[in-house]
Amino acid sequence: MNYLVVYYSRTGNNRTIAESIASQLSADIDEIIDKKGRQGRLNWLRAGRDSRAGNLTEIEYQKNPQDYDTIIIGAPIWAWSPIPPLRTYLKEVDLKGKRVAFFICSQSDAYINMFQTLAEMTPDSEHIGNFGIQEKRFKNEDYSADLEAFIDKIR
Ligand SMILES: Cc1cc2nc3c(=O)[nH]c(=O)nc-3n(C[C@H](O)[C@H](O)[C@H](O)COP(=O)(O)O)c2cc1C
């Protein structure tokens, strides 16, 4: 079994989780880069608007998920919606028949419904697990047992 962890992170939360998962699974790791600037106040507003509108964007990434059995994909939520770089990634890559898991660090518990949406966006994949966490817990509490349970499930 080989594993790829793919993530988008604007402010580092989902990157930290991605790195932790990758290290525990000895997985390859790949960052989705959004070529549209997402830093600064104006871009923050645009990010929310793009996300809510279901817009795609231009992205860069290095690894081909076709080369892996299991792909673990993580990203935040913007405006209660799948973020444009993730939406674009799921459109560009072929995850048919792949074991797929998602993780999300978001401000609220919006990840609960988001996992259903992401599963619907990857209908030909085998969904093997999800890990969601609210930002305040991510920053202030020890969530390692929950993360390990997720990793054990997808291993
Ligand atoms: C434009 C924008 C919109 C957001 N909208 C939501 C939202 O609708 N629900 C939510 O729970 N968090 C929302 N967030 C918060 C992020 O999901 C949260 O801060 C996340 O932990 C950031 O992850 P990152 O550090 O990996 O980028 C939003 C953040 C941004 C920048």
The ligand as a Tripos MOL2 file, in Angstrom:
@<TRIPOS>MOLECULE
LIG
   31    33     1     0     0
SMALL
NO_CHARGES

@<TRIPOS>ATOM
      1 C1        -12.3280   33.4730    2.8390 C.3       1 LIG1
      2 C2        -12.4960   32.5350    3.9960 C.ar      1 LIG1
      3 C3        -13.7620   32.0230    4.2640 C.ar      1 LIG1
      4 C4        -13.9460   31.1080    5.3230 C.ar      1 LIG1
      5 N1        -15.1850   30.5520    5.5210 N.ar      1 LIG1
      6 C5        -15.3370   29.5930    6.4720 C.ar      1 LIG1
      7 C6        -16.5900   28.9180    6.6300 C.ar      1 LIG1
      8 O1        -17.5590   29.1480    5.9120 O.2       1 LIG1
      9 N2        -16.6940   27.9900    7.6320 N.ar      1 LIG1
     10 C7        -15.6440   27.6910    8.4520 C.ar      1 LIG1
     11 O2        -15.8140   26.8530    9.3230 O.2       1 LIG1
     12 N3        -14.4410   28.2800    8.3060 N.ar      1 LIG1
     13 C8        -14.2730   29.2300    7.3350 C.ar      1 LIG1
     14 N4        -13.0490   29.8370    7.1810 N.ar      1 LIG1
     15 C9        -11.9670   29.5110    8.1210 C.3       1 LIG1
     16 C10       -10.9850   28.4510    7.6230 C.3       1 LIG1
     17 O3        -11.6440   27.2970    7.1560 O.3       1 LIG1
     18 C11       -10.0830   28.0910    8.7910 C.3       1 LIG1
     19 O4         -9.4220   29.2390    9.2670 O.3       1 LIG1
     20 C12        -9.0510   27.0150    8.4410 C.3       1 LIG1
     21 O5         -8.5350   26.4380    9.6260 O.3       1 LIG1
     22 C13        -7.8880   27.5820    7.6590 C.3       1 LIG1
     23 O6         -7.0490   26.5170    7.2720 O.3       1 LIG1
     24 P1         -5.5800   26.7650    6.6770 P.3       1 LIG1
     25 O7         -4.7680   27.3990    7.7980 O.co2     1 LIG1
     26 O8         -5.0810   25.4090    6.3380 O.co2     1 LIG1
     27 O9         -5.6910   27.6780    5.5070 O.co2     1 LIG1
     28 C14       -12.8450   30.7530    6.1440 C.ar      1 LIG1
     29 C15       -11.5720   31.2850    5.8610 C.ar      1 LIG1
     30 C16       -11.3990   32.1470    4.8000 C.ar      1 LIG1
     31 C17       -10.0130   32.6700    4.4890 C.3       1 LIG1
@<TRIPOS>BOND
     1     1     2 1
     2     2     3 ar
     3     2    30 ar
     4     3     4 ar
     5     4     5 ar
     6     4    28 ar
     7     5     6 ar
     8     6     7 ar
     9     6    13 1
    10     7     8 2
    11     7     9 ar
    12     9    10 ar
    13    10    11 2
    14    10    12 ar
    15    12    13 ar
    16    13    14 ar
    17    14    15 1
    18    14    28 ar
    19    15    16 1
    20    16    17 1
    21    16    18 1
    22    18    19 1
    23    18    20 1
    24    20    21 1
    25    20    22 1
    26    22    23 1
    27    23    24 1
    28    24    25 2
    29    24    26 1
    30    24    27 1
    31    28    29 ar
    32    29    30 ar
    33    30    31 1
@<TRIPOS>SUBSTRUCTURE
     1 LIG1         1 GROUP 0 **** ****
